[in-house]
């Protein structure tokens, strides 16, 4: 299976299945001499782990990371950093009834057709359990980015038809972790939580949008033509389970404006060039321009719902089945740290590339 690695200089390769012994990864290209803040990395993992509240899956996993290479006396060596996170709370028997069934909107059918075999225990490699390794690598990347005063803040801006109708500049992003849905507006968060509990009572699921704001990125990150910064961010975000859409800056709203309205006018002040507006979302021509980078990722409803559904089995027969097990009703709260992690990986990779682009 190819396609398990992201990055060109700062690279992450992940491995493992949802109900295997462990998931993990190998980080290559991390600069030597970085102080590893283990408590920070664990805190990032805790933001993603299951069982945090009544609106996420009840699967209990401590998600404790174990580093097995690339670090000596708390500092990176510049060599590959290997790590594992053991799976400790698998209910494999919950999935035995699925071995001959293709679940609607899952990867069961496509994996079977591609490989001729699949791990039906929780989706195997296609499970969102894989994202735990991304959060570890993203946390390491954040430790490097912190030295450049680059900050990344994701938050839930929409669930179903409940939308946070505020520009990120109007929000206090320090409030993101103050509620279980990770929305920085408490009144909107309360409405989202009420909706999620209602959806849960109906044995259904729902989707939404995670917004993300990156501050402190200097001009010049991004590699034209095929490795544009926005293109790499889009690929990274759309690689996350259940992600269905990506836009940055004013995104699809741009189509409502004329060129004279949406052009970001440059201005110079005290020797610094900036833009009066930021419809471009901090990226022009695929390269960062020094303004805030902001983007949105749309996530579909979780495919597993605890309702009877029609499907097809491996013999090609039409069947009916009723899902069991422990599942999220909405990925949004736990997706926030994953979105941040993928942004950090992409930004650090481009930051390191940029250091080699000229004398």
C-alpha positions in Angstrom: 0.0 0.0 0.0 1.5 3.3 -1.1 0.3 6.8 -0.1 1.1 6.6 3.6 3.7 9.5 3.6 3.2 13.2 3.6 5.9 15.9 3.1 9.1 16.3 1.2 11.6 17.5 3.9 9.6 17.2 7.1 7.9 13.8 6.4 5.4 11.7 8.2 4.7 8.0 7.5 1.9 6.4 9.5 1.1 2.7 10.0 -1.3 0.5 11.9 -5.0 -0.4 11.9 -7.9 0.5 14.1 -8.0 -2.8 15.9 -4.4 -3.9 15.5 -1.8 -4.0 18.3 -0.8 -0.3 17.8 -0.8 2.6 15.4 2.2 4.8 14.9 4.5 6.7 12.6 8.0 7.7 11.6 8.9 11.4 11.4 11.8 12.2 9.1 13.5 15.5 8.5 12.9 17.1 11.9 15.7 19.4 12.8 18.2 18.2 15.4 18.4 19.9 18.8 14.7 20.4 19.3 13.6 20.1 22.9 10.7 17.6 23.0 7.9 18.8 25.3 6.3 15.5 26.1 3.5 17.0 28.2 2.6 19.3 25.2 2.4 16.3 22.9 0.3 14.4 25.3 -2.0 17.4 25.7 -2.5 17.5 21.9 -3.3 13.7 21.9 -5.8 14.2 24.7 -7.7 16.7 22.6 -8.2 14.1 19.9 -8.7 10.9 22.0 -12.1 9.2 22.3 -14.3 9.2 25.4 -13.9 13.0 26.2 -17.6 13.7 26.6 -21.1 12.4 25.9 -21.1 13.8 22.3 -18.2 11.6 21.1 -17.5 7.9 20.9 -17.4 6.1 24.3 -14.3 4.0 23.2 -11.7 4.6 26.0 -8.2 4.9 24.8 -5.4 6.6 26.9 -3.5 7.4 23.6 -0.1 7.4 25.4 2.7 7.9 22.9 5.9 5.9 23.2 8.9 7.3 21.3 11.3 4.6 20.2 14.0 6.4 18.2 15.3 9.8 17.2 15.4 11.4 20.6 18.2 11.5 23.1 18.0 13.2 26.5 14.9 15.0 25.5 16.3 16.4 22.2 15.9 15.4 18.6 18.9 13.9 16.9 18.0 14.8 13.4 17.4 11.1 12.7 14.0 9.4 12.1 11.7 9.7 15.1 9.7 6.5 15.5 6.7 6.3 17.8 3.8 4.0 18.6 0.4 4.4 20.4 -0.9 1.1 21.6 -4.5 0.2 21.0 -5.9 -0.9 24.4 -9.7 -0.9 24.1 -10.6 -2.8 21.0 -13.9 -4.6 20.8 -13.1 -6.6 17.7 -16.0 -8.9 18.3 -18.3 -6.0 17.6 -17.3 -6.0 14.0 -17.4 -9.8 13.2 -20.9 -9.4 11.7 -19.4 -7.0 9.1 -16.9 -9.4 7.5 -19.3 -10.2 4.7 -21.1 -6.8 4.4 -20.2 -3.5 2.7 -21.2 -0.6 4.9 -22.8 2.3 3.1 -20.4 5.3 2.5 -17.5 3.4 4.1 -14.2 2.2 2.5 -15.3 -1.5 2.8 -16.2 -2.0 -0.9 -13.4 0.1 -2.4 -10.7 -1.5 -0.2 -12.0 -5.0 -1.2 -12.0 -4.1 -4.9 -8.5 -2.6 -4.7 -6.7 -5.1 -2.6 -8.9 -8.2 -2.7 -8.8 -8.3 1.1 -9.7 -5.9 3.9 -9.6 -5.6 7.7 -13.2 -5.2 8.6 -12.5 -4.6 12.3 -13.5 -0.9 12.7 -12.4 -0.1 9.1 -8.8 -1.2 9.6 -6.5 1.2 7.9 -9.4 3.4 6.7 -10.4 4.1 10.3 -10.0 7.6 11.8 -7.9 5.8 14.5 -5.0 6.5 12.1 -5.2 10.2 12.7 -3.7 9.7 16.2 -0.2 9.4 14.5 -0.8 12.7 12.6 -1.5 14.5 15.9 1.9 13.3 17.3 3.7 14.6 14.2 1.7 17.8 14.2 2.6 18.4 17.8 6.3 18.0 17.0 5.9 20.3 14.1 4.2 22.9 16.3 7.2 22.8 18.7 9.4 23.9 15.8 6.9 26.5 14.5 6.6 28.0 18.0 10.2 29.1 17.6 9.1 31.1 14.6 6.1 32.5 16.5 3.7 30.7 14.2 0.4 29.8 15.8 -2.4 27.5 14.6 -5.9 27.6 16.0 -8.7 25.4 14.7 -12.3 25.6 16.0 -15.8 24.3 15.1 -17.6 27.0 13.2 -20.7 25.0 12.0 -22.6 21.9 12.9 -25.6 21.1 10.7 -27.4 24.4 10.1 -26.0 26.0 13.3 -23.4 28.4 12.2 -21.0 30.7 13.9 -21.6 33.9 12.0 -18.5 35.8 13.1 -15.2 36.7 11.5 -12.3 35.0 13.3 -11.0 38.4 14.3 -14.1 39.0 16.3 -13.5 35.8 18.4 -11.4 35.1 21.4 -9.6 32.0 20.2 -8.4 31.2 23.7 -12.0 30.2 24.4 -11.9 27.2 22.0 -11.2 24.7 24.7 -13.8 26.0 27.1 -16.6 23.7 25.9 -16.8 20.2 24.6 -17.7 21.1 21.1 -14.6 23.5 20.6 -16.6 26.5 19.4 -15.2 29.8 20.7 -18.6 31.4 21.1 -20.4 29.8 24.1 -23.9 30.7 23.1 -23.4 29.1 19.7 -21.6 26.2 21.3 -24.6 25.5 23.5 -26.9 25.3 20.5 -24.4 22.9 18.8 -24.3 20.7 21.9 -28.1 20.5 22.1 -28.3 19.5 18.5 -25.6 16.8 18.9 -27.5 15.3 21.9 -30.7 15.3 19.9 -29.0 13.6 16.9 -27.5 11.1 19.3 -30.9 10.3 20.7 -32.1 9.6 17.1 -29.2 7.2 16.5 -28.1 9.4 13.7 -25.0 11.5 12.8 -24.3 15.0 11.4 -21.5 17.0 9.8 -20.2 20.5 9.9 -17.1 22.8 9.4 -13.8 23.3 11.2 -12.2 26.7 10.6 -8.5 27.3 11.1 -6.4 30.4 11.5 -2.6 30.5 11.1 -0.8 33.6 12.3 2.8 34.6 12.0 3.7 33.0 8.7 6.3 35.1 6.9 6.0 35.8 3.1 7.5 33.3 0.8 6.3 29.8 1.8 5.0 27.7 -1.0 6.4 26.0 -4.1 4.9 26.9 -7.5 3.5 25.3 -9.6 2.3 21.9 -8.3 3.3 22.3 -4.7 1.5 25.6 -4.0 0.9 26.1 -0.2 -2.8 26.2 -0.7 -2.8 23.1 -2.8 -0.7 21.2 -0.2 -3.0 22.4 2.6 -6.0 21.2 0.6 -4.5 17.8 0.0 -3.6 17.5 3.7 -7.1 18.4 4.9 -8.9 16.2 2.3 -6.8 13.3 3.5 -8.6 13.4 6.9 -11.4 10.9 7.3 -14.9 12.3 6.3 -13.5 15.5 5.0 -15.5 16.6 1.9 -14.5 20.2 1.1 -11.7 22.8 1.6 -11.6 26.5 0.9 -9.3 29.3 2.0 -9.6 33.0 2.3 -13.0 34.1 1.1 -13.2 30.8 -0.8 -16.4 30.2 -2.7 -17.8 33.5 -1.5 -15.4 35.1 -3.9 -17.7 34.3 -6.8 -20.2 36.9 -5.5 -17.6 39.7 -5.8 -16.2 41.6 -8.8 -12.4 41.9 -9.2 -12.5 45.5 -8.1 -14.2 44.3 -4.8 -12.1 41.3 -3.9 -8.6 42.4 -4.9 -6.4 42.7 -1.8 -4.8 46.2 -2.2 -1.2 46.4 -1.1 0.1 49.2 1.1 3.5 50.1 2.5 4.0 51.4 6.0 7.3 51.8 7.9 9.1 49.6 5.4 6.6 46.8 5.6 4.3 45.6 2.8 0.8 44.4 3.8 -2.7 44.2 2.3 -5.7 46.3 3.3 -8.0 43.3 3.0 -7.3 39.6 3.1 -9.7 37.9 0.8 -6.7 35.8 -0.5 -6.4 34.1 2.9 -2.7 34.9 3.2 -1.8 33.0 0.1 -1.3 34.5 -3.4 0.1 32.6 -6.4 0.5 29.6 -4.1 2.9 31.5 -1.8 2.3 33.0 1.6 2.2 36.8 1.6 2.6 37.4 5.3 -1.1 37.9 6.2 -3.1 35.5 8.3 -3.8 32.2 6.6 -7.3 31.1 7.2 -9.3 28.2 5.8 -12.3 25.9 6.3 -12.7 22.1 6.1 -16.1 20.6 5.6 -16.8 17.2 7.2 -19.7 14.9 6.2 -21.9 13.1 8.7 -20.3 10.0 10.1 -21.2 7.0 7.9 -22.0 4.6 10.8 -25.5 5.3 12.2 -27.3 2.9 14.5 -30.2 2.4 12.2 -31.1 -0.5 9.9 -29.8 0.1 6.4 -29.9 -1.7 3.1 -26.6 -2.7 1.5 -24.8 -5.5 -0.5 -22.7 -8.4 0.8 -19.5 -9.8 -0.6 -21.6 -12.3 -2.7 -23.4 -9.5 -4.4 -26.7 -10.1 -2.7 -28.9 -7.3 -1.4 -29.1 -7.5 2.4 -30.2 -5.5 5.4 -28.0 -4.9 8.5 -28.0 -2.8 11.6 -24.7 -1.4 12.8 -23.3 -2.0 16.3 -20.3 -0.7 18.2 -19.1 2.6 19.5 -19.0 5.6 17.1 -18.9 9.3 17.0 -22.1 11.1 16.0 -20.1 14.0 14.7 -16.3 14.1 14.1 -16.0 17.9 14.4 -14.9 18.3 18.1 -12.2 15.6 17.7 -11.2 16.7 14.2 -10.0 20.2 15.4 -6.6 18.9 16.7 -6.2 16.8 13.5 -6.8 19.8 11.3 -4.3 21.8 13.3 -1.8 18.9 13.1 -2.0 18.6 9.3 -1.6 22.4 8.9 1.5 22.3 11.1 3.0 19.4 9.1 2.5 21.2 5.8 3.7 24.6 7.1 6.9 23.2 8.7 7.6 21.2 5.5 7.4 24.4 3.4 9.3 26.4 6.0 12.2 23.9 5.7 12.0 23.9 1.9 12.1 27.6 1.9 15.5 27.6 3.7 17.0 25.9 0.7 15.5 28.0 -2.2 18.2 30.7 -2.4 21.7 31.6 -1.3 
